[in-house]
Structure formats: C-alpha cells, structure tokens
Amino acid sequence: MNRALVLKMVRDYRGLFVLTFSATVLVPILVILALSSTPIELVSQWMRLPLVRNFFRMLLGADLTHMLNRTSFAAFAFVHPIMLSLVWAFLIVVGTAVPAGEVDRGTAELLLSLPISRLRVYVSVSVVVACFGALLGIAPWLGAYLSEYIGEWSEPLLLDRLVLVTANNLAAIAAVAGVSLAVSTCSSRRGTAVAILFAWLLVSFALNFLGALWKPAERLVFLSLLDYFRPLIIVRDGRLNLVDVAVLATLGLAGWTFGAVVFVRRDIRTT
Amino acid sequence: MNVIDLRSVSKRYGRIRALDEVTFSVQAGQVLGFLGPNGAGKTTTIRILLGFLRPTGGVARVYGMDAWHDSPKIRARIGYLPGDVRLYPHLTGRQTIRFVSRARGRGGGADAERLAKAFELDLRQRVRTYSKGMRQKLGLILAMMHRPDLLILDEPSSGLDPLMQQVLARELQDAVAEGRTVLFSSHRLPEAETLCRQVVILREGRVVAAESIADLQRRAGHRVTLRFSHPIERMEAHPSGFRIDHVATTEVHGRWHGSVPELTRWLATLPLSDVTVEPVDLEDLFIDYYETPAGADP
C-alpha cells in the first residue's frame, strides 16, 4: 500500500463520500419514519396491489404483506432504489478511478512513473474503495439506529437482526466493488468502464424485477446480484443466509483478483 | 556500464509493428538525443524502458535490470517527463509536488523550490489554471526534483519559450556534470544540437542512425552552390562525390560528399562566376533520414 496515494484518493473523493454517506444515513431514517407513521391498515391496503406487492417482493426477497413492522421497513430501506443507486454509483466512480480514470485522463504516466509497483497501486486503490464501501455498508444501520431516537414508537427496532442485514449488505458492496475494479483494470476509458458497470447493475436489477413479474424469467434470477441480498428473509428468520454471502463475497474476491492480475500484466498507453 | 541497454526490442500491436528490432545503449553520464518524426516509436521505446509496455521481443535493460520485471526498482532511479504532461487539475503545483514526493518516498522538496524558481513557476496556482508551458515546467520539476540517476525526458522543450529552454539546457548540463545520465526524445534537431553529442535516430520503429552529432555532420558533407555566367540546362560530367539537388538557370545546387581538396580541384575546372560552400544544416540531414526509405542510406 502507498500511503500518499491512499491519502490523495481519500482527499479526492471525500466530498462525494460525505454527501453519499449522509444520504445513505438519511434515506433509512426517512423511510422508517414515513412507513412507521403511516397507519398499518393503509400499508396493508397498498400491499394488496399486485404491482406494489411484487415491487417489494423483488427488492426484499420475500412478501412484506405478513411482516408489516418497523424492522421490516428498516430492511426495505437497505434496498430502496435510491440507496442502491447512491451506493452503487459511488462504488463505480471510485472503483474506476484507477487505472481506467488515470489512463483516460493521462495521469497514469505520472502515477506509474513513480517507484510503486502496480500491485501496490492496486492495493492502495482497493483499500480506499474497501474503507469507503464499508462505511457506506453500515450507514443504513446507523440511519435505522438514529431513527429510534426520533419520535415515540411502541415497537422497537430489532437492531441485532439489522446487523445481519448489514453483513449481507457489505457482501453485496464487496461484489460491486470487486467487479468495478476488475472492469476498471481492463479499460483505458473510464466512460466505457462506468457504462459497462451500470449496464450490469441495471440488468441485474431488471432481471430481479422481471423474475418477480414473469414466471419464465424466474430461472434467470440467480444471475441477478439482488437475488443474493434478501433483507426481509434475514429479518424474518433472524439468521444470515451464508450461501448468499458466500456468493457475493466470492464474486467480489474473484473480481478483485482478476483485476489485480490484469493490471499487473497489461500495457499502459495513455495516447 | 550501460545505463540503458536495448537489444532487438520489438513491440507489436496486432499487425502493427511499433518497434522493430531496436538496439542501442546509453552509457553513464551521457546525454543521448532520441530523435525521430512523430510516430517513429520514440515514446513506445521510452514506455518500454519505464515498464508501461511489455516488449513483444528482445531485451530492454536499465541499470542491468529487466525493464518489465524490475520496473519499480528502476523507476526509483529515474526521473520521467511524459511527452504530453497530464497532471491532476484540482491540485496546486505545490500539492502535486508534495504528492509525488511522498509517493516516491524520497525527499525532493528542496530541489523543487529551487527548480520552480529557476523555471519561474508559481506553485500556488491550481494546475487547471496552468498554460501548456507551465504544465511542462511542473512536469520538468517533478522529473528532476529528486535528483535521479537517469532522466528520461520526452520532448522536454515542448511549450517552453527560448529563455526557459536555456534554463533547461543549463539544468541538464549540471545534471550531466554530476555524472547523471539523460535520454531525451525530440523531433527537432536544433534541440538535440544544443543538448547532446550522441543521437539515435528512429524511423518507422527502426534505428536508422546511432552516432555522434560530429559524425553526422561529417557524413552530411557540404552544401555547394555553383553560379555560372550563362544559363545551363543540366550539369554534364561531375565527380561521383557531388549530388545535384536542383538546377536553376545559372545556378546548380548540390551536396558534396568527399574531401575538400578534391572539391577545390574540381571547382577549378569549372567556368564559375561564383561559388558557395557551407556545411550541411543538420536539419536537412535529419529530414533526409525521414524522407529516405527506411534502411537506405540518406
């Protein structure tokens, strides 16, 4: 790891991180407060609508109809589309900074002319992505925790269960980060890398949605990233699905390793 | 000991051959001009030396180490100026220096300040506000501030005004006086004439000449202009050492490759009204190298 490079990256992205982190703390608070303040009968009515029920089933991995409580609402906050968009976008932006961003901008010649091995550069970038990712991973839990202090609630949040959801969230973040680094190392254009990653996540999202609406597509849902992050099931069962975590962690590790191998071996040409 | 040693280095991009069996070496304390037109393969060669590119054939060594496998160790002894200096636009000049210095793990701040003063560069400004010349100056400071054993400079005077080119020449002379080695690329021969004695000329990925500027000048011969009192259509018999460039009414322009006594003997036999004999401009010879088919003698 190169300390100067780590500090520079932290400095470069700290503003964006503060905004993203604040949003990922705030969104769960708002979601929990909004749903908790809504009469349960009204939420039940919504859940009877097939589109709404399927939407929640797609995001949460289970039917919310029979689990209308504050902890379930908090679980929903983890996979709220705004949350996913914010976290994924941030990971893609930072994950493609080096080498794709550096090569694209032409600064790779300056960075790689320093006496730092490419592996050290890669590890440095990975450390920054991992630290930011970890903080963003626990942000929704922090939001849920803070929401407990806003208002009077008869039913407390099951924060220990949300810790398990957080663990699954971290695995999902590791997967996105690992694949982002892998795609970044293969590309000399940051725009291309970002487009590929957004397309992958969009397809992943769409596949999950399609699987919930259309029977034949169910067989393909296993290809979706969200199929391995089902917070409502974790809240319902009170235990982590280790297979889901293992799949996501393996994907992240495989992406990271692939990226390391490619980056160490590839030619770097800025023009 | 050779600081840089390239043996039959080739680089291909699919069917495109960027470098073809490039062989040359640079000795310690030498300033070598690496010349050639745009697209000749100069930057590709430099990128191979820095470990950015892996050669598809041959061996590239710097300080006896393999340029690809031992790249970080080699780069610890190198100061590099890219041909197109790209820097982090949001950092100031000073922040850029601080980052590079810390990342390198070796202090370079003191020399950076001195160099910034010599190049008259304001380090307080953000790089995004710098002109091309200012970016070039900062690039030079970054390359030289840690007093590296080997300086590899890709088009170092690009964007510098004549005054700053003199500052650069002085800095490089000082570096060489301290026993350091300089390899710089250029497509301009006057720059090479100012900075170095040895040149390697590259064309279409091949080394077409590797010699001293003095030898180049010797081989280049003399430019001869013969003026006759009457119009002439063509020059009949002339010695084999005289190559006619063109005939214009009463004048014959050509180049003499031979001894001076032989030239004067021949001139004495001609009904001339005037004659001009001058050394060939190296720029012309350089252009000859570019225009002659690769492999042929210019």
Interface residues (C-beta under 8 A of the other chain):
Chain A: N2 R3 A4 L5 L7 K8 D12 R105 G106 T107 E109 L110 L111 L112 S113 L114 P115 I116 S117 R120 R265 D267 I268 R269 T270 T271
Chain B: T43 R47 L50 G51 F52 L53 R54 S71 P72 K73 R75 A76 I78 Y80 P82 D84 R86 L87 Y88 H90 F99 V100 R102 A103 R104 G105 L142
